[in-house]
Amino acid sequence: MDELIGGMKMAKGRVFFDQDLCKGCSLCISVCPTKILAIDLEVLNAKGYHPAYVENPDNCIACANCAMVCPDLVITVEKFDKQKEV
C-alpha cells in the first residue's frame, strides 16, 4: 500500500476530524505536506465555525503532522497496515 514519492516509499493513511469541535484555525492545513486538507466554507459546525475536512483522502501519507499541531485535538490519523488492502 506504500506509494513512491520522490523516489521514497510513503505510507498511506486516513485522517478523521471531529468536525463539531473544529474551530477552522487552518493550522492542520498549513503543515500538511501533501495538501489534502481544506476548510469547508459551505458548512458551519455546532460551534459556528467552518471546519477543516479531507479534500483528497487518497493522498494521505499518515504523517500525523495535522494531528500533532491541532490545538483542540480534533484530528485522528489512521496508518494503513502495509499488508492490509483498503
Secondary structure, DSSP 8 states (H G I E B T S, - for coil): --EEETTEEE--EEEEE-TTT-----HHHHH-TT--EEE-TT---TTS---EEES-GGG-----HHHHH-TT--EEEEE--TT---
